[in-house]
Amino acid sequence: MTTDPRTVYDAVASELAATSSATSSKMFGMPCLKTNGKAFAGYYEGAMVFKLTSPHHTEALNCSIRPAAVAP
C-alpha cells in the first residue's frame, strides 16, 4: 500500500465518487470532493482537508492529538 498522500487522496476520492453522491471537482485549482455542488473535502499542500461544521469544527480545533504531518 502506498503512503504517497496524493495517491491516497485519489483512492479515497475515487471510492467516494463510485459509492456515494460525491463528485470529484476542483475549487480554486485544488482537487476537491463535492456533494450537492458544495465542497466538503479536498487535497491541499500534501494533505486531505475537510470542511467541518459546529460542533465538529470546535472539537477539531481543541484536539490535542495532531497527525505527524502537521505536528510542530
N, CA, C and O atoms as CSV, one atom per row, in Angstrom:
chain,resi,resn,atom,element,x,y,z
A,1,MET,N,N,0.844,-1.183,0.000
A,1,MET,CA,C,0.000,0.000,0.000
A,1,MET,C,C,0.887,1.242,0.000
A,1,MET,O,O,1.886,1.311,0.715
A,2,THR,N,N,0.509,2.199,-0.797
A,2,THR,CA,C,1.294,3.424,-0.914
A,2,THR,C,C,1.028,4.369,0.265
A,2,THR,O,O,-0.045,4.357,0.868
A,3,THR,N,N,2.016,5.164,0.562
A,3,THR,CA,C,1.848,6.189,1.594
A,3,THR,C,C,1.938,7.590,0.984
A,3,THR,O,O,1.930,8.583,1.710
A,4,ASP,N,N,2.021,7.672,-0.349
A,4,ASP,CA,C,2.044,8.966,-1.021
A,4,ASP,C,C,0.701,9.656,-0.789
A,4,ASP,O,O,-0.339,9.117,-1.170
A,5,PRO,N,N,0.705,10.841,-0.171
A,5,PRO,CA,C,-0.564,11.489,0.182
A,5,PRO,C,C,-1.502,11.726,-0.997
A,5,PRO,O,O,-2.711,11.539,-0.859
A,6,ARG,N,N,-0.982,12.128,-2.137
A,6,ARG,CA,C,-1.860,12.385,-3.287
A,6,ARG,C,C,-2.483,11.094,-3.802
A,6,ARG,O,O,-3.652,11.078,-4.185
A,7,THR,N,N,-1.713,10.018,-3.813
A,7,THR,CA,C,-2.242,8.728,-4.251
A,7,THR,C,C,-3.342,8.248,-3.314
A,7,THR,O,O,-4.357,7.712,-3.759
A,8,VAL,N,N,-3.135,8.444,-2.019
A,8,VAL,CA,C,-4.153,8.062,-1.035
A,8,VAL,C,C,-5.408,8.917,-1.226
A,8,VAL,O,O,-6.520,8.390,-1.212
A,9,TYR,N,N,-5.239,10.230,-1.404
A,9,TYR,CA,C,-6.390,11.108,-1.647
A,9,TYR,C,C,-7.153,10.644,-2.885
A,9,TYR,O,O,-8.378,10.523,-2.852
A,10,ASP,N,N,-6.435,10.385,-3.971
A,10,ASP,CA,C,-7.082,9.956,-5.212
A,10,ASP,C,C,-7.870,8.668,-5.022
A,10,ASP,O,O,-8.953,8.517,-5.588
A,11,ALA,N,N,-7.340,7.737,-4.232
A,11,ALA,CA,C,-8.038,6.471,-3.966
A,11,ALA,C,C,-9.315,6.723,-3.164
A,11,ALA,O,O,-10.364,6.151,-3.462
A,12,VAL,N,N,-9.224,7.578,-2.150
A,12,VAL,CA,C,-10.405,7.908,-1.340
A,12,VAL,C,C,-11.437,8.621,-2.203
A,12,VAL,O,O,-12.623,8.300,-2.139
A,13,ALA,N,N,-11.001,9.580,-3.005
A,13,ALA,CA,C,-11.912,10.323,-3.870
A,13,ALA,C,C,-12.607,9.396,-4.869
A,13,ALA,O,O,-13.809,9.524,-5.103
A,14,SER,N,N,-11.867,8.482,-5.445
A,14,SER,CA,C,-12.452,7.532,-6.404
A,14,SER,C,C,-13.491,6.646,-5.738
A,14,SER,O,O,-14.562,6.409,-6.296
A,15,GLU,N,N,-13.175,6.158,-4.547
A,15,GLU,CA,C,-14.107,5.294,-3.814
A,15,GLU,C,C,-15.388,6.056,-3.460
A,15,GLU,O,O,-16.490,5.538,-3.640
A,16,LEU,N,N,-15.243,7.276,-2.962
A,16,LEU,CA,C,-16.428,8.068,-2.610
A,16,LEU,C,C,-17.260,8.406,-3.834
A,16,LEU,O,O,-18.489,8.353,-3.779
A,17,ALA,N,N,-16.615,8.750,-4.930
A,17,ALA,CA,C,-17.344,9.076,-6.159
A,17,ALA,C,C,-18.098,7.863,-6.707
A,17,ALA,O,O,-19.171,7.997,-7.296
A,18,ALA,N,N,-17.519,6.678,-6.502
A,18,ALA,CA,C,-18.144,5.458,-7.021
A,18,ALA,C,C,-19.273,4.945,-6.126
A,18,ALA,O,O,-20.160,4.236,-6.602
A,19,THR,N,N,-19.253,5.292,-4.843
A,19,THR,CA,C,-20.196,4.683,-3.911
A,19,THR,C,C,-21.140,5.671,-3.224
A,19,THR,O,O,-21.907,5.275,-2.346
A,20,SER,N,N,-21.097,6.935,-3.603
A,20,SER,CA,C,-21.960,7.931,-2.964
A,20,SER,C,C,-22.327,9.007,-3.980
A,20,SER,O,O,-22.028,8.888,-5.168
A,21,SER,N,N,-22.972,10.044,-3.498
A,21,SER,CA,C,-23.345,11.146,-4.389
A,21,SER,C,C,-22.210,12.151,-4.570
A,21,SER,O,O,-22.386,13.156,-5.259
A,22,ALA,N,N,-21.059,11.900,-3.971
A,22,ALA,CA,C,-19.910,12.803,-4.090
A,22,ALA,C,C,-19.369,12.795,-5.520
A,22,ALA,O,O,-19.388,11.772,-6.204
A,23,THR,N,N,-18.890,13.956,-5.949
A,23,THR,CA,C,-18.262,14.071,-7.259
A,23,THR,C,C,-16.882,14.706,-7.104
A,23,THR,O,O,-16.674,15.560,-6.243
A,24,SER,N,N,-15.961,14.285,-7.933
A,24,SER,CA,C,-14.631,14.889,-7.956
A,24,SER,C,C,-14.706,16.184,-8.749
A,24,SER,O,O,-15.357,16.249,-9.792
A,25,SER,N,N,-14.038,17.211,-8.250
A,25,SER,CA,C,-14.092,18.516,-8.890
A,25,SER,C,C,-12.832,19.289,-8.530
A,25,SER,O,O,-11.873,18.723,-8.005
A,26,LYS,N,N,-12.842,20.580,-8.814
A,26,LYS,CA,C,-11.757,21.476,-8.411
A,26,LYS,C,C,-12.372,22.727,-7.819
A,26,LYS,O,O,-13.444,23.168,-8.234
A,27,MET,N,N,-11.677,23.293,-6.842
A,27,MET,CA,C,-12.080,24.540,-6.235
A,27,MET,C,C,-10.827,25.380,-6.057
A,27,MET,O,O,-9.919,24.993,-5.321
A,28,PHE,N,N,-10.769,26.522,-6.722
A,28,PHE,CA,C,-9.580,27.379,-6.706
A,28,PHE,C,C,-8.333,26.595,-7.130
A,28,PHE,O,O,-7.241,26.830,-6.613
A,29,GLY,N,N,-8.502,25.667,-8.069
A,29,GLY,CA,C,-7.400,24.860,-8.566
A,29,GLY,C,C,-7.058,23.657,-7.714
A,29,GLY,O,O,-6.220,22.840,-8.095
A,30,MET,N,N,-7.709,23.541,-6.549
A,30,MET,CA,C,-7.445,22.434,-5.627
A,30,MET,C,C,-8.404,21.287,-5.944
A,30,MET,O,O,-9.606,21.512,-6.089
A,31,PRO,N,N,-7.881,20.046,-6.055
A,31,PRO,CA,C,-8.787,18.914,-6.216
A,31,PRO,C,C,-9.708,18.840,-4.998
A,31,PRO,O,O,-9.256,18.994,-3.864
A,32,CYS,N,N,-10.993,18.605,-5.235
A,32,CYS,CA,C,-11.912,18.522,-4.108
A,32,CYS,C,C,-13.025,17.525,-4.393
A,32,CYS,O,O,-13.197,17.045,-5.513
A,33,LEU,N,N,-13.765,17.237,-3.344
A,33,LEU,CA,C,-14.956,16.403,-3.443
A,33,LEU,C,C,-16.147,17.277,-3.090
A,33,LEU,O,O,-16.101,18.060,-2.141
A,34,LYS,N,N,-17.220,17.131,-3.872
A,34,LYS,CA,C,-18.422,17.926,-3.641
A,34,LYS,C,C,-19.636,17.020,-3.544
A,34,LYS,O,O,-19.687,15.935,-4.124
A,35,THR,N,N,-20.602,17.503,-2.795
A,35,THR,CA,C,-21.923,16.886,-2.788
A,35,THR,C,C,-22.935,18.018,-2.859
A,35,THR,O,O,-22.816,19.018,-2.150
A,36,ASN,N,N,-23.926,17.852,-3.715
A,36,ASN,CA,C,-24.910,18.910,-3.967
A,36,ASN,C,C,-24.236,20.234,-4.334
A,36,ASN,O,O,-24.722,21.303,-3.966
A,37,GLY,N,N,-23.122,20.161,-5.058
A,37,GLY,CA,C,-22.423,21.354,-5.507
A,37,GLY,C,C,-21.577,22.047,-4.454
A,37,GLY,O,O,-20.991,23.094,-4.729
A,38,LYS,N,N,-21.503,21.490,-3.261
A,38,LYS,CA,C,-20.748,22.095,-2.154
A,38,LYS,C,C,-19.541,21.231,-1.806
A,38,LYS,O,O,-19.669,20.021,-1.621
A,39,ALA,N,N,-18.374,21.854,-1.718
A,39,ALA,CA,C,-17.150,21.127,-1.373
A,39,ALA,C,C,-17.181,20.713,0.097
A,39,ALA,O,O,-17.592,21.484,0.964
A,40,PHE,N,N,-16.737,19.483,0.360
A,40,PHE,CA,C,-16.644,19.015,1.740
A,40,PHE,C,C,-15.270,18.431,2.058
A,40,PHE,O,O,-14.958,18.190,3.224
A,41,ALA,N,N,-14.460,18.205,1.055
A,41,ALA,CA,C,-13.109,17.680,1.271
A,41,ALA,C,C,-12.255,18.070,0.078
A,41,ALA,O,O,-12.767,18.369,-1.001
A,42,GLY,N,N,-10.941,18.062,0.290
A,42,GLY,CA,C,-10.038,18.405,-0.798
A,42,GLY,C,C,-8.621,17.973,-0.481
A,42,GLY,O,O,-8.348,17.381,0.563
A,43,TYR,N,N,-7.725,18.284,-1.405
A,43,TYR,CA,C,-6.311,17.963,-1.246
A,43,TYR,C,C,-5.546,19.271,-1.346
A,43,TYR,O,O,-5.596,19.958,-2.366
A,44,TYR,N,N,-4.830,19.613,-0.262
A,44,TYR,CA,C,-4.131,20.891,-0.213
A,44,TYR,C,C,-2.800,20.730,0.501
A,44,TYR,O,O,-2.742,20.213,1.617
A,45,GLU,N,N,-1.737,21.173,-0.145
A,45,GLU,CA,C,-0.390,21.152,0.416
A,45,GLU,C,C,-0.022,19.802,1.041
A,45,GLU,O,O,0.499,19.739,2.155
A,46,GLY,N,N,-0.303,18.732,0.305
A,46,GLY,CA,C,0.127,17.402,0.734
A,46,GLY,C,C,-0.758,16.709,1.734
A,46,GLY,O,O,-0.344,15.713,2.328
A,47,ALA,N,N,-1.976,17.203,1.945
A,47,ALA,CA,C,-2.866,16.574,2.919
A,47,ALA,C,C,-4.310,16.648,2.452
A,47,ALA,O,O,-4.692,17.550,1.705
A,48,MET,N,N,-5.100,15.695,2.899
A,48,MET,CA,C,-6.528,15.743,2.666
A,48,MET,C,C,-7.120,16.662,3.721
A,48,MET,O,O,-6.832,16.523,4.910
A,49,VAL,N,N,-7.954,17.606,3.279
A,49,VAL,CA,C,-8.556,18.577,4.191
A,49,VAL,C,C,-10.074,18.431,4.131
A,49,VAL,O,O,-10.628,17.980,3.129
A,50,PHE,N,N,-10.735,18.818,5.218
A,50,PHE,CA,C,-12.179,18.639,5.330
A,50,PHE,C,C,-12.853,19.913,5.804
A,50,PHE,O,O,-12.277,20.680,6.575
A,51,LYS,N,N,-14.060,20.133,5.346
A,51,LYS,CA,C,-14.883,21.225,5.839
A,51,LYS,C,C,-15.691,20.667,7.006
A,51,LYS,O,O,-16.430,19.695,6.855
A,52,LEU,N,N,-15.544,21.286,8.156
A,52,LEU,CA,C,-16.265,20.848,9.341
A,52,LEU,C,C,-17.210,21.949,9.803
A,52,LEU,O,O,-16.904,23.135,9.685
A,53,THR,N,N,-18.347,21.547,10.322
A,53,THR,CA,C,-19.286,22.496,10.904
A,53,THR,C,C,-19.349,22.253,12.407
A,53,THR,O,O,-18.881,21.226,12.898
A,54,SER,N,N,-19.925,23.196,13.126
A,54,SER,CA,C,-20.058,23.038,14.577
A,54,SER,C,C,-20.936,21.834,14.867
A,54,SER,O,O,-21.868,21.581,14.103
A,55,PRO,N,N,-20.697,21.095,15.904
A,55,PRO,CA,C,-19.649,21.229,16.911
A,55,PRO,C,C,-18.335,20.548,16.510
A,55,PRO,O,O,-17.343,20.639,17.233
A,56,HIS,N,N,-18.330,19.866,15.356
A,56,HIS,CA,C,-17.126,19.125,14.939
A,56,HIS,C,C,-15.940,20.053,14.714
A,56,HIS,O,O,-14.803,19.690,15.013
A,57,HIS,N,N,-16.195,21.247,14.191
A,57,HIS,CA,C,-15.125,22.214,13.952
A,57,HIS,C,C,-14.465,22.606,15.275
A,57,HIS,O,O,-13.238,22.630,15.376
A,58,THR,N,N,-15.262,22.905,16.265
A,58,THR,CA,C,-14.747,23.277,17.585
A,58,THR,C,C,-13.957,22.125,18.206
A,58,THR,O,O,-12.886,22.336,18.775
A,59,GLU,N,N,-14.482,20.924,18.095
A,59,GLU,CA,C,-13.794,19.750,18.642
A,59,GLU,C,C,-12.432,19.557,17.970
A,59,GLU,O,O,-11.444,19.253,18.639
A,60,ALA,N,N,-12.385,19.733,16.664
A,60,ALA,CA,C,-11.121,19.561,15.940
A,60,ALA,C,C,-10.100,20.612,16.355
A,60,ALA,O,O,-8.918,20.303,16.502
A,61,LEU,N,N,-10.547,21.851,16.544
A,61,LEU,CA,C,-9.631,22.908,16.974
A,61,LEU,C,C,-9.096,22.662,18.376
A,61,LEU,O,O,-7.975,23.063,18.691
A,62,ASN,N,N,-9.876,22.015,19.210
A,62,ASN,CA,C,-9.468,21.738,20.580
A,62,ASN,C,C,-8.724,20.417,20.734
A,62,ASN,O,O,-8.274,20.083,21.830
A,63,CYS,N,N,-8.593,19.679,19.667
A,63,CYS,CA,C,-7.944,18.370,19.714
A,63,CYS,C,C,-6.458,18.534,20.040
A,63,CYS,O,O,-5.759,19.336,19.420
A,64,SER,N,N,-5.992,17.766,21.018
A,64,SER,CA,C,-4.581,17.873,21.404
A,64,SER,C,C,-3.702,16.886,20.643
A,64,SER,O,O,-2.475,16.961,20.715
A,65,ILE,N,N,-4.319,15.971,19.923
A,65,ILE,CA,C,-3.568,14.984,19.147
A,65,ILE,C,C,-3.530,15.446,17.698
A,65,ILE,O,O,-4.574,15.646,17.077
A,66,ARG,N,N,-2.327,15.615,17.159
A,66,ARG,CA,C,-2.177,16.057,15.786
A,66,ARG,C,C,-1.436,14.989,14.983
A,66,ARG,O,O,-0.516,14.348,15.491
A,67,PRO,N,N,-1.844,14.802,13.721
A,67,PRO,CA,C,-1.092,13.860,12.869
A,67,PRO,C,C,0.354,14.313,12.718
A,67,PRO,O,O,0.658,15.501,12.816
A,68,ALA,N,N,1.218,13.373,12.485
A,68,ALA,CA,C,2.654,13.666,12.340
A,68,ALA,C,C,2.917,14.691,11.244
A,68,ALA,O,O,3.863,15.472,11.343
A,69,ALA,N,N,2.082,14.697,10.191
A,69,ALA,CA,C,2.298,15.607,9.063
A,69,ALA,C,C,2.147,17.071,9.461
A,69,ALA,O,O,2.726,17.940,8.809
A,70,VAL,N,N,1.388,17.367,10.512
A,70,VAL,CA,C,1.183,18.754,10.897
A,70,VAL,C,C,1.747,19.063,12.281
A,70,VAL,O,O,1.582,20.174,12.787
A,71,ALA,N,N,2.402,18.095,12.886
A,71,ALA,CA,C,2.991,18.325,14.208
A,71,ALA,C,C,4.123,19.340,14.096
A,71,ALA,O,O,4.853,19.346,13.105
A,72,PRO,N,N,4.275,20.207,15.113
A,72,PRO,CA,C,5.338,21.220,15.046
A,72,PRO,C,C,6.728,20.626,15.081
A,72,PRO,O,O,7.715,21.361,15.031
